[in-house]
Amino acid sequence: PILPLLADTNSGRVAVPKMTLPKQRFQWAEDIPRHLKKAWDLYKDRFGQIPRGLWPSEQSVSPQILPDIIHQGFKWICSDEAVLGWTLKHFFHRDGAGNVEQPELLYQPYRLQTPAGDLSIVFRDHRLSDLIGFTYSAMPAKQAAADLVGHLQAIAKMQRDSQTQQPWLVTIALDGENCWEFYPQDGKPFLEALYQSLSDEPRLKLVTVSEFLEEFPATATIPGGQLHSGSWVDGSFTTWIGDPAKNRAWDYLTQARVMLASHSEATEENNPEAWEALYAAEGSDWFWWFGAGHSSNQDAIFDRLFREHLFGIYNALNEPAPPYLKQPVEIHQAQGNHSPQGFIHPVIDGRGDEQDWDKAGRLEIGGARGTMHNSSVIQRLWYGVDHLNFYLRVDFKSGAAPGQDLPAELNLLWFYPEKTMVNSPVPLANVPNAAPLNYLFHHLLEINLLTQSIQFQEAGDNYQWHPRTSRAQVALNSCLELAVPWADLQVPPDYPLRLILVLADEGRFSNYLPENALIPIEVP
């Protein structure tokens, strides 16, 4: 479960003060020690020793949950750099290479001071964790390992330059089961290359958090009440609460929890079915999939399973279940337009593998109202990013052929809002003088759909365009797939871009998409 939300669903408003909360406030902090005890006992049973550290679900923390964690016996917890940033009122900027500025704030443990005692906390490097989780699977193993070790060596050099006596602790932490299925051989070549490189680098030492804390106890302190209430996702809880469907699920859970509390005779000893059903329903993943933000082909199944756990509470208490539990929490329709839901790493082969693009942003073109309605050969656009590339996929009507059913030239033009730089107009004939076509752009990638060749250009003075080298990948088969390295665009992290696609025939404007809009892109 998201422990801070079990303690109080109002904690969602710490990061998002105007968040719309469920109708009923969920406050069942007494469930937290039960979950912690179950986790503690499970670990002891499996490993034959007691745990020392705790990974709170989704790295979610709040001041209210700290005493229960301390009382259970945990010595340290892990959270995300966003939570540290909110706590210290400090935004972690990165340089052009992606390395943290003011690294000494992130790369040290902290001691949380509470009336129940002290608790150590470490905060992960979000970007290094994401590189392993979302990016390196698409790279050759040795190249990926060298990239990660290179970042660590840069951090080690900053530590030496700072002349601090205590070594820095770089915490890399990600869901242990999620990324390896996307790596060749489940990550074995990458991990072997990584551990070999780390073994060969004398200035980098692998430690567990407990090992580091035993030798270098935390000296920096944070008053427990100052700790930010948030998770690894933007330092907030919006992934699990605040959306109408998520809130509805919380209200259903609250009703069931109140019903269980009204049966004082139903203890964990004499009615374990009711309590096990409650603990399952309090899990974080139901709320992750409900509503906006995340979706999968199994949404309807997850919805039903969540409600079946709630049914289980009522059934175990011999109480009639509310009629609303027979209806889905939300309607599960095929998705239309939506923004990206996570990093993507598609193989650029022109085949449009659905799993490659399931977290991509999506824009329906063929069914849109306006000039391209129905007649459009282009049906939809998919777009997304990882730390290496911007990705674009263009779906065509079945059987459509470039040069016959659609023009042979596709131009991608990048617009940089509110940035001062040299820009030039669209270099085509017959371009309508209307927004956004009459904007000035900074980069241009022209793709010849017949030959799949590319030409990359950058805006120059006096409205000129100058050729530049590009390592963009393009493939056209059942669809068009494209990967444009961030290195081509030379933009720093956390940078906003906008993109427009312009179709042309022998240098003459033909059409553009999306209609009356630009595709918004955020550099990771």
C-alpha positions in Angstrom: 0.0 0.0 0.0 0.9 3.7 -0.3 1.5 4.1 3.5 1.0 7.9 3.6 -2.5 7.5 2.0 -3.5 4.8 4.4 -2.6 7.2 7.2 -4.5 10.0 5.6 -5.7 10.6 2.1 -5.5 14.3 2.7 -1.7 13.9 2.4 -2.3 14.1 -1.3 -2.7 17.8 -0.9 0.8 18.4 0.4 2.3 18.4 -3.1 -1.0 19.4 -4.9 -2.8 21.8 -2.6 -5.9 22.0 -4.8 -6.2 18.3 -5.4 -9.8 16.9 -5.6 -10.0 14.3 -2.9 -12.3 11.4 -2.4 -15.7 12.2 -0.8 -14.7 10.4 2.3 -11.4 10.8 4.1 -9.5 7.6 4.5 -7.6 7.6 7.9 -6.7 4.2 9.0 -3.1 4.6 10.3 -3.6 1.5 12.5 -3.4 -0.6 9.3 0.2 0.5 8.7 1.9 -1.5 11.5 0.0 -4.6 10.3 1.4 -4.3 6.8 4.9 -3.6 8.1 4.7 -6.6 10.5 3.6 -8.9 7.6 6.5 -7.6 5.5 8.9 -8.1 8.3 7.8 -11.6 9.1 7.8 -12.6 5.4 11.4 -11.3 5.0 12.5 -13.2 8.1 10.9 -16.4 6.9 12.5 -16.2 3.5 16.0 -15.0 4.4 16.5 -16.3 7.9 17.4 -12.9 9.4 15.6 -9.7 10.2 15.6 -6.8 7.6 17.4 -3.6 8.3 16.0 -1.3 5.6 12.6 -0.6 4.1 11.6 0.3 0.6 8.3 2.0 1.2 5.9 1.2 -1.7 6.6 3.5 -4.6 9.2 5.2 -2.4 6.2 7.0 -0.7 6.9 8.7 2.6 5.3 11.2 4.9 6.0 12.4 8.5 3.0 10.5 9.8 4.3 7.0 8.9 7.8 7.3 10.4 6.9 6.2 14.0 5.4 2.9 12.8 8.5 2.2 10.7 10.8 2.9 13.6 8.7 0.9 16.1 8.8 -2.1 13.7 12.6 -2.0 13.9 13.7 -0.7 10.5 16.9 1.3 10.6 16.7 3.1 7.2 14.3 3.8 4.4 14.7 4.8 0.7 13.0 7.5 -1.2 13.5 9.6 -4.4 15.4 12.7 -5.1 12.2 14.5 -5.8 11.1 14.0 -2.2 14.5 15.3 -1.0 14.1 18.3 -3.3 10.7 19.2 -1.9 11.9 18.6 1.6 14.9 20.9 1.3 13.1 23.4 -1.0 15.8 22.7 -3.6 15.4 21.8 -7.3 18.0 19.4 -8.5 19.3 20.8 -11.8 21.5 18.8 -14.1 24.2 19.9 -16.5 24.3 19.1 -20.2 25.8 15.6 -19.5 22.9 14.8 -17.1 25.0 15.1 -13.9 23.5 16.6 -10.8 24.5 20.1 -9.8 25.1 20.6 -6.0 25.6 16.8 -5.8 26.7 16.8 -2.1 23.0 17.4 -1.2 21.9 14.2 -3.0 24.8 11.8 -2.4 24.6 11.6 1.4 22.4 9.8 3.9 20.1 11.9 6.2 18.9 11.3 9.7 15.2 11.8 10.3 14.6 13.0 13.8 11.2 12.1 15.4 9.8 11.8 18.9 9.8 8.0 18.3 13.5 8.0 17.6 15.8 8.5 14.6 15.6 6.8 11.2 18.2 7.1 8.4 17.0 7.8 4.9 18.7 7.7 1.5 17.4 9.3 -1.7 18.0 7.7 -5.0 19.5 9.4 -8.1 16.4 9.4 -10.2 18.1 9.8 -13.6 20.7 7.0 -13.1 17.9 4.7 -11.9 15.8 5.6 -14.9 18.6 5.0 -17.3 18.8 1.4 -16.1 15.0 1.1 -15.9 14.1 2.6 -19.3 17.0 3.4 -21.5 20.0 1.0 -21.4 17.9 -2.0 -22.6 18.0 -0.4 -26.1 21.8 0.0 -26.1 24.6 -2.6 -26.6 25.5 -4.0 -23.2 29.1 -2.8 -23.0 28.1 0.7 -24.3 25.3 0.9 -21.7 27.6 -0.2 -18.9 30.3 2.2 -19.9 27.8 5.1 -19.9 26.6 4.3 -16.4 30.2 3.9 -15.1 31.1 7.1 -16.8 28.4 9.0 -14.8 29.7 7.4 -11.6 33.2 8.4 -12.5 32.1 12.0 -13.0 30.4 11.9 -9.6 33.6 10.5 -8.1 35.6 13.3 -9.6 33.2 15.9 -8.2 33.6 14.3 -4.8 37.4 14.5 -5.0 37.2 18.1 -6.2 35.0 19.0 -3.3 37.7 17.8 -0.9 35.2 16.4 1.5 36.5 13.6 3.8 33.4 11.4 3.8 32.7 9.5 0.6 29.5 10.1 -1.3 26.8 7.4 -1.5 25.1 7.2 -4.9 21.8 5.3 -4.5 20.5 3.6 -7.6 17.1 2.1 -6.8 14.4 0.8 -9.2 11.7 -1.8 -9.2 13.7 -5.0 -9.3 11.4 -6.9 -11.6 10.2 -4.4 -14.2 13.1 -3.7 -16.6 14.9 -6.9 -17.2 12.4 -8.4 -19.6 13.3 -5.6 -22.1 17.0 -6.4 -22.0 18.7 -9.1 -24.2 19.0 -12.3 -22.1 17.1 -10.6 -19.2 20.0 -8.2 -18.6 22.8 -10.8 -18.1 25.3 -9.3 -20.6 24.6 -5.7 -19.3 25.0 -6.8 -15.6 28.2 -8.8 -16.4 29.7 -5.8 -18.3 28.7 -3.4 -15.5 30.1 -5.4 -12.6 33.3 -6.1 -14.5 33.7 -2.4 -15.1 33.0 -1.6 -11.5 35.5 -4.3 -10.4 38.1 -2.6 -12.5 37.5 0.9 -11.2 39.3 1.4 -7.8 37.6 4.7 -7.0 34.1 3.2 -7.0 33.0 0.7 -4.3 29.7 -1.3 -4.2 28.0 -1.2 -0.8 24.7 -2.0 0.7 23.0 0.9 2.4 23.5 -0.8 5.8 27.2 -1.2 5.1 27.7 2.4 4.3 25.7 3.6 7.3 27.7 1.4 9.7 30.9 3.0 8.5 29.6 6.5 7.8 26.5 7.3 9.9 24.3 10.1 8.6 25.4 13.5 9.9 22.9 15.7 8.0 19.6 15.8 9.8 16.0 16.5 8.7 13.3 17.1 11.4 10.7 14.3 10.8 7.9 16.8 10.4 9.8 18.6 7.6 9.9 15.4 5.4 7.8 15.9 2.3 4.8 13.7 1.7 5.3 12.3 -1.8 6.5 9.4 -4.0 9.0 8.8 -6.8 6.4 10.1 -9.3 6.9 13.9 -9.4 7.2 13.9 -5.6 3.4 13.6 -5.4 0.6 11.0 -5.0 -1.3 12.0 -8.2 -0.7 8.5 -9.6 -2.9 7.0 -6.9 -5.4 9.7 -5.9 -7.1 12.8 -7.2 -8.5 11.5 -10.4 -12.3 10.8 -10.4 -11.9 7.0 -10.9 -9.1 6.8 -8.4 -11.2 8.7 -5.9 -14.2 6.5 -6.5 -12.0 3.5 -5.7 -10.9 5.1 -2.4 -14.5 5.8 -1.5 -15.4 2.1 -2.1 -12.4 1.1 0.0 -13.4 3.5 2.8 -16.9 2.1 3.0 -15.6 -1.5 3.2 -13.1 -0.4 5.9 -15.8 1.3 8.0 -17.9 -1.9 7.7 -15.0 -4.0 8.9 -14.4 -1.6 11.8 -18.1 -1.9 12.8 -17.6 -5.6 13.4 -15.4 -5.5 16.6 -15.8 -9.3 16.9 -14.0 -9.8 13.5 -10.3 -10.1 14.5 -7.4 -11.3 12.4 -7.4 -14.5 14.4 -11.1 -15.5 14.0 -11.8 -13.9 10.6 -8.6 -13.8 8.6 -10.5 -13.8 5.3 -11.9 -10.3 5.9 -8.6 -8.9 6.9 -6.7 -10.6 4.0 -9.2 -9.2 1.6 -8.7 -5.7 3.1 -4.9 -5.9 2.9 -5.2 -6.9 -0.8 -7.6 -4.1 -1.6 -5.3 -1.5 0.1 -2.5 -2.4 -2.3 -1.2 0.5 -4.5 -1.4 -1.1 -7.9 -5.2 -0.9 -8.2 -5.1 2.9 -7.9 -2.1 3.1 -10.3 -4.2 1.6 -13.1 -7.5 3.4 -12.4 -8.2 6.7 -14.2 -5.7 8.9 -16.0 -2.0 8.3 -16.2 -1.6 4.5 -16.8 -3.5 2.0 -18.9 -3.0 -1.6 -20.1 -5.0 -4.2 -21.9 -5.9 -5.7 -18.5 -7.6 -2.6 -17.0 -11.0 -4.2 -16.9 -9.6 -7.3 -15.2 -7.8 -5.2 -12.6 -11.0 -3.3 -11.9 -12.9 -6.5 -11.3 -10.2 -8.0 -9.1 -10.2 -4.9 -6.9 -13.9 -5.1 -6.5 -13.7 -8.8 -5.7 -11.4 -8.1 -2.8 -14.0 -5.6 -1.5 -16.7 -8.2 -2.0 -14.5 -10.6 0.0 -14.7 -8.2 3.1 -18.5 -8.1 3.0 -18.8 -11.8 2.4 -16.5 -12.7 5.3 -18.6 -10.5 7.6 -21.9 -11.9 6.3 -22.9 -8.4 5.2 -24.7 -7.6 1.9 -22.3 -6.0 -0.6 -23.3 -2.5 -1.9 -24.8 -2.7 -5.4 -22.2 -0.4 -6.8 -19.5 -3.1 -6.5 -21.2 -5.0 -9.3 -20.4 -2.1 -11.7 -16.9 -1.3 -12.9 -15.1 1.6 -11.2 -14.7 3.2 -14.6 -15.6 2.6 -18.2 -12.8 0.9 -20.1 -12.9 2.2 -23.6 -10.3 2.1 -26.4 -8.1 5.1 -25.8 -8.2 8.1 -28.1 -5.7 11.0 -27.9 -3.4 10.9 -24.9 0.0 12.2 -23.8 3.0 9.9 -23.2 2.6 7.7 -20.1 6.2 6.7 -19.6 9.5 6.2 -21.4 9.4 4.0 -24.6 12.2 2.2 -26.3 10.9 1.0 -29.7 12.9 -1.1 -32.2 13.0 1.1 -35.3 11.9 -1.5 -38.0 8.7 0.1 -39.4 6.5 -2.6 -37.9 5.0 -0.7 -35.0 5.1 -3.4 -32.3 2.2 -2.5 -30.0 4.2 -3.3 -26.8 7.0 -1.0 -28.0 4.5 1.9 -28.2 2.0 1.2 -25.4 3.3 4.1 -23.2 3.6 6.5 -26.1 1.6 9.6 -26.7 -1.1 9.2 -29.3 -2.9 11.6 -31.7 -5.8 10.4 -33.9 -5.6 12.0 -37.3 -7.8 10.1 -39.7 -10.9 10.6 -37.5 -10.3 14.2 -36.6 -12.7 16.9 -37.7 -11.5 19.4 -40.2 -9.6 19.4 -43.4 -8.1 15.9 -42.9 -11.3 14.2 -41.9 -11.6 10.7 -43.2 -9.7 11.5 -46.4 -6.4 11.4 -44.5 -4.0 8.7 -45.5 -2.2 9.2 -42.2 -4.4 7.7 -39.5 -2.6 8.5 -36.2 0.7 9.6 -34.7 2.6 8.0 -31.8 5.4 9.9 -30.0 7.6 9.4 -26.9 11.0 9.7 -25.5 13.7 8.1 -23.4 17.1 9.6 -22.3 18.7 9.0 -25.7 16.0 9.7 -28.3 12.8 11.3 -29.4 10.6 8.7 -31.1 7.8 9.1 -33.7 5.6 6.6 -35.4 3.2 7.4 -38.3 0.4 5.0 -39.1 -1.0 5.0 -42.6 -4.2 3.7 -44.1 -3.8 0.1 -45.1 -2.1 -0.3 -48.5 -1.1 3.4 -48.8 2.0 4.0 -50.9 4.4 7.1 -50.7 4.5 9.0 -53.9 1.1 7.7 -54.9 -1.4 8.0 -52.0 0.6 10.5 -50.1 3.5 12.9 -50.8 7.0 11.5 -50.8 8.5 14.1 -48.4 7.9 14.3 -44.7 9.4 17.3 -42.9 9.7 17.4 -39.1 10.2 21.0 -37.8 11.1 21.7 -34.2 9.8 24.9 -32.5 11.4 26.1 -29.2 8.8 28.1 -27.2 10.1 31.2 -25.3 13.7 30.5 -26.2 16.0 33.0 -27.8 17.8 31.4 -30.8 18.3 31.8 -34.6 15.2 30.5 -36.4 14.0 30.2 -40.0 10.6 29.7 -41.7 9.4 26.5 -43.3 11.6 26.2 -46.5 8.8 25.1 -48.8 6.8 26.7 -51.6 3.1 27.6 -51.1 3.1 27.4 -47.3 -0.1 29.0 -46.0 0.5 32.1 -43.8 -1.4 30.8 -40.8 -0.3 29.5 -37.4 1.5 27.3 -36.7 2.9 27.0 -40.2 4.1 30.6 -40.2 6.1 30.1 -37.0 9.9 30.2 -37.2 11.7 26.9 -36.5 15.2 25.9 -35.4 15.7 22.3 -36.6 14.4 20.5 -39.7 14.6 16.8 -40.5 13.4 15.9 -44.0 12.6 12.2 -44.7 12.2 10.9 -48.2 9.6 8.2 -47.8 10.5 6.5 -51.1 14.2 6.0 -50.3 14.0 6.4 -46.4 16.9 8.8 -46.7 17.2 11.8 -44.3 18.5 15.3 -44.4 19.0 17.3 -41.2 19.3 21.1 -41.1 19.6 23.8 -38.5 18.4 27.4 -38.9 21.0 30.1 -39.7 21.1 33.9 -39.9 18.9 35.7 -42.5 16.3 32.9 -42.6 18.8 30.3 -44.1 19.0 26.6 -43.3 22.4 24.8 -43.0 23.0 21.0 -43.3 24.0 19.1 -40.2 25.0 15.5 -39.6 22.3 13.3 -38.0 22.2 9.8 -36.5 18.5 9.6 -36.8 17.1 6.1 -37.6 14.1 5.7 -39.9 12.3 2.6 -41.1 9.1 2.3 -43.3 7.2 -0.9 -43.5 3.6 -1.2 -42.2 4.2 2.2 -40.6 6.9 4.8 -40.4 9.1 4.7 -37.3 11.8 7.3 -36.4 14.3 7.8 -33.6 16.0 11.2 -33.4 18.9 11.4 -30.9 18.8 14.3 -28.4 22.4 14.8 -29.4 21.2 15.9 -32.8 19.1 18.7 -31.3 21.7 19.6 -28.7 19.1 20.5 -26.0 19.7 20.2 -22.3 17.5 18.1 -19.9 14.1 19.4 -18.8 13.8 21.4 -22.0 10.4 22.0 -23.7 10.1 21.5 -27.5 7.3 21.5 -30.0 7.1 19.6 -33.3 5.0 19.9 -36.5 5.0 17.4 -39.4 4.7 18.9 -42.9 4.1 16.8 -46.0 5.6 18.1 -49.3 5.9 17.1 -52.9 9.1 18.1 -54.7 9.6 21.1 -52.3 5.9 22.3 -52.5 3.7 22.3 -49.4 1.0 19.7 -49.4 -0.4 19.3 -45.9 0.5 19.3 -42.2 -0.4 17.6 -38.9 -1.5 17.6 -36.2 -4.1 20.1 -37.4 -3.9 23.6 -35.7 -1.5 22.3 -33.1 2.1 21.3 -32.2 3.2 18.1 -30.6 4.5 18.9 -27.1 7.8 17.2 -26.2 9.6 17.4 -22.9 13.3 16.4 -22.9 13.9 14.0 -19.9 
